[in-house]
Amino acid sequence: MILILKKGVTQKGIKEICDKIEELGFTPHVSQGEENTIIGVIGENAIAKKEIFESFFVVGSITPISKPYKLVSREFKKEDTVVKVRNLEIGGKKIVVIAGPCSVESKGGLLEIAKIVKESGAVMLRGGAFKPRTSPYSFQGLGKKGLEYLAEARKITGLPIVTEVRDTSQMEMVSRYSDVIQIGARNMQNFDLLKEAGRSKKPVLLKRGMSARIEEFLMSAEYVLSQGNYNVILCERGIRTFEDSTRFTLDLSSVPLIKKLSHLPIIVDPSHATGKRELILPMSKAAIAAGADGLMIEVHPKPEEALSDGFQSLLPKDFQRLMKEIRGIVKTFKRSI
């Protein structure tokens, strides 16, 4: 349930309520907005203790949360969450573009791509150091060496980096090097990994599982928030349907729907969703029209030589064209890039 406190409540008053919540065996989650301070009381049958909290003078009203996901819901927080990554804000008026190779393949190759995407207007660099692949014989990534290359690319270009973590044993190392921890589609319901990401306090980019319903997607985000990490960015990357003419089916209806259900920012990955470079530009435009807070695009100077996902990577000239064309689109929706 949600406790909406009266205006002017002091930090002492907030602490007294939080202490009582913990004493009763529940977990308090405080959200201080411009107008109200809200405390989420999280735990089984919390609503049964409603009368206890009604006795607190500073409690203005109490509302049960109807959704199974509590902290992620608009019921808990009406204002949009803006996730800060270094000097960037994700979830505000500005649409962010994250770009880079699918995999970190070499130091020189990564630096080349990083410089290209920055010059074209990307504000964050993506690249996999650890790659979860369908085949055990496919390139699995460079591991720690890949993280070191990413950190060097950040130092040279100034671009924050986002890279994927595959299991809990990698969390500490990946957190040390990256600015944003990515949890991929295959790990969306790896609950131990989600909880570890929540304890890491690093911003988390959570991709939708290829067969996940919206509710399951949001429940996975709930795992991260439940550990005290509210800096979660959702990513729609396509779902598996009967259609096989594209790699996945890009469910753009999820963007406005999630905006209605949740306060978390959401970006779109048209590269993985379509699996075809010629579809990335039109679907990027559509994603912006649907209300996405950003895009995640794969770029490679020689896609035919890429060690993973070359068929869905844009050439530098095509990425430059994409950035040029979406600049015109964003103005229509009173946003910037």
PyMOL commands that set and color helices and strands:
alter all, ss='L'
color gray80, all
select helices_A, chain A and resi 11-23+46-54+107-120+144-157+168-177+185-187+191-200+214-226+254-261+270-274+277-290+303-305+310-312+316-332
alter helices_A, ss='H'
color red, helices_A
select strands_A, chain A and resi 2-5+27-32+37-42+59-63+83-85+88-90+96-100+124-126+161-164+180-183+204-207+232-236+266-268+294-298
alter strands_A, ss='S'
color yellow, strands_A
deselect
rebuild
show_as cartoon
